[in-house]
Amino acid sequence: MAQRKGCLIGCGVALVLGIGLAVLAVFGVGKVLDVADKSLIGPEAYAAVEAGDAESEVRAKLPSGDSFLKSALKEGGPAEPDGSTCAWYMSGADPVNGKETVFRFCFKDGKLAEKAEYPMR
């Protein structure tokens, strides 16, 4: 009887741990998809805008860019233009030479002041 009870407890613990891991996996996938929605754009979206375009029109074509990746995307890029506000995005295209591409858009006085493309470090 004691052996049977120990087996049932062990199976119950394994079941609870399995369910917990499944919930964590679903949560993790949700977070990855959320980051992708907020910080990935295709090369065609980058090419579709030019310096001098209205900031509101450019931002309307881009996702929010608010993600925990922002600080990592800033590294290794060119200096930001003085007095500008910038937004960083990862390219949705395949990596080039094993490195992801970062797209940066900098706005000043209501216009796109500069856009830059560089490999992520």
Order of alpha helices (4+ residues) and beta strands (2+ residues): alpha-beta-alpha-alpha-alpha-beta-beta-beta
